[in-house]
Amino acid sequence: MSERLVYLILGSRGAGQNDIVSDLVDFGGAEDPKSQVFVSEEDVVAWGSEPTIHSKQVELTRYSWQGFEAGLAFEATGDVVFVVADGLADPADFVEAFSYWLQEADYELGRIITVADCDRINGEKQLLPWYDCCIHFSDVVLLSNRQTVSNKWIEEFKNRYLKEYFPCHFEFVKKGRLANPSFTLEPQPRRISKLFDLDELTAADDGGIGALELLDGDVEISGFDDEIEEGEEDFEGGDPSKDTFLARVSQGRRARPLPDVSKLLG
């Protein structure tokens, strides 16, 4: 691939983004690319350390997320760039700010990746609409922190999106590692949102159903009663005002506000 790619990684704080980005940088791309990783100063403090990346061709830069109005001011120079969204940021605000940054940057969007904290989602149902927003924009969903949930719970979580024909891939994270990091980074769009489809709208060849791996059944835990009010967007790509999660009403408020994840995570 000759173009320079940027990847956006979403997920709530504590989902394991630090290990994930390390795995993607070290094992996901071609040999010796110049990589650049942007991580939130606040996340690094919460993690207790920066991501442990072994590649010598990587530059790790901290940023401070000050909200949508302040926007993003990344000075990207790498061949491959990873932006790890602040784990307490409103994902709608961060994605919209990222979309404006991308319009001015000399980069193509590789993929948007959500690291889903299964333990937290299972324990705090109010996190579901927050992750609905993340997954709405995502090409890949990485199922992390699964030790406390059953296979049945995983199936129900995935089917929440399958029944709405989400084309994104779902993959497992095991001890912070991915089975195939290069597959995760393959720059094929599989997101349901059209926000980043500026030229021509693309669709996955299998409609998304074949992208989901089915798991063997297990026992216990259900509770995904809420329906996803997706509403298929019929609009030209690149218009935040038409996106179901980015649309605004009076006084600039989101038409579909999200819970404050900082209050949910404690």
C-alpha positions as CSV (number, residue, x, y, z in Angstrom):
1,M,0.0,0.0,0.0
2,S,1.5,3.3,-1.0
3,E,-0.9,5.6,0.8
4,R,-0.3,6.7,4.4
5,L,-2.9,5.2,6.7
6,V,-4.4,6.4,10.0
7,Y,-6.3,4.1,12.4
8,L,-8.6,5.3,15.2
9,I,-9.0,3.1,18.3
10,L,-12.1,3.6,20.4
11,G,-13.1,2.1,23.8
12,S,-13.8,3.0,27.4
13,R,-10.8,3.4,29.8
14,G,-9.6,0.1,31.0
15,A,-10.7,-1.9,28.0
16,G,-7.1,-2.8,27.2
17,Q,-6.2,-0.3,24.5
18,N,-2.6,0.0,25.6
19,D,-1.9,-3.7,25.0
20,I,-3.9,-3.7,21.7
21,V,-2.1,-0.8,20.1
22,S,1.3,-2.4,21.1
23,D,0.2,-5.6,19.4
24,L,-1.0,-3.8,16.3
25,V,2.2,-1.8,15.9
26,D,4.6,-4.6,16.5
27,F,2.8,-7.3,14.5
28,G,0.2,-5.8,12.3
29,G,2.0,-4.2,9.4
30,A,4.9,-4.4,7.0
31,E,8.5,-4.7,8.2
32,D,9.9,-1.5,9.6
33,P,7.3,1.1,8.8
34,K,7.6,4.4,10.5
35,S,4.7,4.3,12.9
36,Q,3.3,7.0,15.1
37,V,1.0,6.5,18.1
38,F,-1.0,9.2,19.8
39,V,-2.4,8.4,23.3
40,S,-4.2,10.6,25.8
41,E,-2.1,11.9,28.7
42,E,-5.0,11.1,31.0
43,D,-5.2,7.5,29.8
44,V,-1.5,7.0,30.2
45,V,-1.7,8.2,33.8
46,A,-4.6,5.8,34.4
47,W,-2.8,2.9,32.8
48,G,0.3,3.5,34.9
49,S,2.6,3.3,31.9
50,E,2.8,4.0,28.2
51,P,2.1,1.1,25.7
52,T,5.1,-1.2,25.5
53,I,6.1,-1.2,21.8
54,H,9.2,-3.0,20.7
55,S,9.4,-1.6,17.2
56,K,12.3,0.9,16.9
57,Q,10.5,2.7,14.1
58,V,7.7,4.1,16.3
59,E,7.1,7.5,17.8
60,L,4.7,7.7,20.8
61,T,3.2,11.1,21.5
62,R,0.8,12.1,24.3
63,Y,-2.0,14.5,23.8
64,S,-4.6,16.1,26.1
65,W,-8.2,15.8,25.1
66,Q,-10.0,19.1,25.9
67,G,-13.3,18.3,24.3
68,F,-14.9,18.7,20.8
69,E,-14.6,22.5,20.7
70,A,-10.8,22.3,21.1
71,G,-10.6,19.7,18.4
72,L,-7.5,17.6,17.6
73,A,-4.1,19.1,16.6
74,F,-2.0,16.0,15.9
75,E,1.2,16.6,13.9
76,A,1.2,13.3,12.0
77,T,4.3,12.4,10.1
78,G,4.5,8.6,10.3
79,D,3.8,6.1,7.5
80,V,1.1,4.5,9.7
81,V,-0.6,6.5,12.4
82,F,-2.6,5.2,15.4
83,V,-4.9,7.5,17.3
84,V,-6.1,6.1,20.6
85,A,-9.2,8.0,21.7
86,D,-9.3,9.2,25.3
87,G,-11.1,6.4,27.2
88,L,-13.5,8.9,28.9
89,A,-14.2,11.1,25.9
90,D,-17.7,11.1,24.4
91,P,-17.1,9.0,21.3
92,A,-19.4,11.1,19.1
93,D,-17.4,14.2,20.0
94,F,-14.1,12.4,19.4
95,V,-15.1,10.9,16.1
96,E,-16.5,14.2,14.8
97,A,-13.3,16.0,15.8
98,F,-11.3,13.2,14.2
99,S,-13.2,13.5,11.0
100,Y,-12.4,17.2,10.7
101,W,-8.7,16.5,11.4
102,L,-8.7,13.8,8.7
103,Q,-10.1,16.1,6.1
104,E,-7.1,18.3,6.5
105,A,-4.5,15.5,6.9
106,D,-2.5,13.8,4.2
107,Y,-3.8,10.4,5.3
108,E,-6.3,7.8,4.3
109,L,-8.5,6.2,6.9
110,G,-7.3,2.6,7.5
111,R,-9.9,1.4,9.9
112,I,-11.8,2.4,13.0
113,I,-11.4,-0.2,15.8
114,T,-13.4,-0.5,19.0
115,V,-12.0,-2.3,22.0
116,A,-15.1,-3.5,23.8
117,D,-14.7,-4.1,27.6
118,C,-17.1,-7.1,27.9
119,D,-16.8,-7.2,31.7
120,R,-17.8,-3.6,32.1
121,I,-20.6,-3.7,29.5
122,N,-22.0,-6.8,31.3
123,G,-21.8,-5.1,34.7
124,E,-23.1,-1.7,33.7
125,K,-26.0,-1.7,31.1
126,Q,-25.8,2.0,30.7
127,L,-22.5,1.5,28.8
128,L,-24.4,-0.2,26.0
129,P,-25.6,3.0,24.2
130,W,-22.0,4.4,24.6
131,Y,-20.6,1.3,22.9
132,D,-23.4,1.4,20.3
133,C,-22.0,4.7,19.2
134,C,-18.4,3.4,19.0
135,I,-19.5,0.3,17.0
136,H,-21.6,2.4,14.7
137,F,-18.4,3.9,13.4
138,S,-16.2,0.8,13.6
139,D,-14.9,-1.7,11.0
140,V,-13.6,-4.0,13.7
141,V,-14.8,-4.7,17.3
142,L,-12.3,-6.4,19.6
143,L,-13.9,-8.3,22.4
144,S,-11.7,-7.7,25.4
145,N,-11.9,-8.6,29.2
146,R,-14.1,-11.7,28.6
147,Q,-13.0,-13.7,31.6
148,T,-16.2,-13.0,33.6
149,V,-18.8,-13.4,30.8
150,S,-20.2,-16.5,29.2
151,N,-20.2,-17.5,25.6
152,K,-23.9,-17.0,25.6
153,W,-23.4,-13.4,26.7
154,I,-20.9,-12.9,23.8
155,E,-23.4,-14.3,21.4
156,E,-26.2,-12.0,22.6
157,F,-23.8,-9.0,22.4
158,K,-22.8,-9.8,18.8
159,N,-26.4,-10.6,17.7
160,R,-27.4,-7.1,19.0
161,Y,-25.6,-5.8,15.9
162,L,-26.0,-8.7,13.6
163,K,-29.7,-8.4,13.5
164,E,-29.2,-4.7,12.4
165,Y,-26.9,-5.9,9.6
166,F,-23.8,-4.3,10.9
167,P,-20.9,-5.4,8.6
168,C,-18.1,-5.0,11.1
169,H,-15.8,-7.8,12.1
170,F,-15.8,-9.2,15.7
171,E,-12.6,-10.6,17.0
172,F,-11.4,-12.0,20.3
173,V,-8.6,-10.5,22.5
174,K,-6.7,-13.0,24.5
175,K,-4.3,-11.6,27.2
176,G,-4.0,-8.4,25.2
177,R,-3.1,-10.2,22.0
178,L,-4.9,-10.7,18.7
179,A,-4.8,-13.8,16.6
180,N,-4.1,-11.9,13.4
181,P,-3.2,-8.2,13.8
182,S,-2.6,-7.7,10.1
183,F,-6.1,-8.9,9.4
184,T,-7.4,-6.4,11.9
185,L,-5.6,-3.6,10.1
186,E,-6.6,-4.6,6.6
187,P,-8.0,-1.3,5.2
188,Q,-11.3,-2.5,4.0
189,P,-14.2,-0.4,5.2
190,R,-16.8,-2.5,7.1
191,R,-18.5,0.3,9.2
192,I,-22.2,1.0,8.9
193,S,-21.7,4.8,9.2
194,K,-21.1,6.6,6.0
195,L,-19.4,9.6,7.7
196,F,-16.0,8.8,6.1
197,D,-17.3,7.7,2.7
198,L,-16.4,11.0,1.0
199,D,-16.0,9.7,-2.6
200,E,-18.2,6.7,-3.2
201,L,-20.1,4.6,-0.8
202,T,-18.7,1.1,-0.4
203,A,-20.2,-2.0,1.0
204,A,-18.8,-5.4,2.2
205,D,-19.4,-8.2,-0.3
206,D,-21.2,-10.4,2.2
207,G,-23.4,-7.9,3.8
208,G,-21.7,-8.4,7.2
209,I,-23.4,-11.7,8.2
210,G,-20.4,-13.8,7.2
211,A,-18.0,-11.6,9.1
212,L,-19.3,-12.8,12.5
213,E,-17.8,-15.8,14.1
214,L,-20.3,-17.9,16.0
215,L,-19.4,-19.3,19.3
216,D,-20.4,-22.5,21.1
217,G,-23.3,-22.0,23.4
218,D,-22.8,-21.6,27.2
219,V,-25.0,-20.8,30.1
220,E,-26.4,-17.8,32.0
221,I,-26.5,-14.1,31.4
222,S,-28.7,-12.3,29.1
223,G,-30.1,-8.8,29.1
224,F,-29.8,-7.1,25.8
225,D,-33.4,-6.0,25.6
226,D,-32.9,-2.5,24.2
227,E,-33.2,-2.2,20.4
228,I,-30.6,-0.2,18.5
229,E,-32.3,2.7,16.9
230,E,-29.9,2.7,13.9
231,G,-32.1,4.2,11.2
232,E,-30.3,3.6,7.9
233,E,-28.7,6.8,6.7
234,D,-29.5,7.8,3.2
235,F,-27.1,10.7,2.7
236,E,-23.9,11.6,1.0
237,G,-20.8,10.7,3.1
238,G,-19.0,13.3,5.1
239,D,-21.9,15.1,6.6
240,P,-22.0,14.9,10.4
241,S,-25.3,16.6,10.6
242,K,-27.0,13.6,8.9
243,D,-25.3,10.9,11.0
244,T,-27.6,9.3,13.6
245,F,-25.0,9.8,16.5
246,L,-23.6,13.2,15.3
247,A,-26.8,15.1,14.5
248,R,-27.5,18.1,16.6
249,V,-30.7,19.8,17.7
250,S,-31.3,23.2,19.4
251,Q,-28.3,24.9,21.1
252,G,-25.9,22.4,19.6
253,R,-27.0,19.5,21.7
254,R,-26.8,16.0,20.3
255,A,-30.0,14.6,19.1
256,R,-28.9,11.3,20.6
257,P,-26.9,12.1,23.7
258,L,-24.7,9.5,25.3
259,P,-24.1,8.7,29.0
260,D,-21.0,10.2,30.7
261,V,-18.7,7.2,30.9
262,S,-16.6,8.8,33.6
263,K,-19.5,8.5,36.0
264,L,-20.2,4.9,35.0
265,L,-16.6,3.8,35.4
266,G,-16.2,5.5,38.8
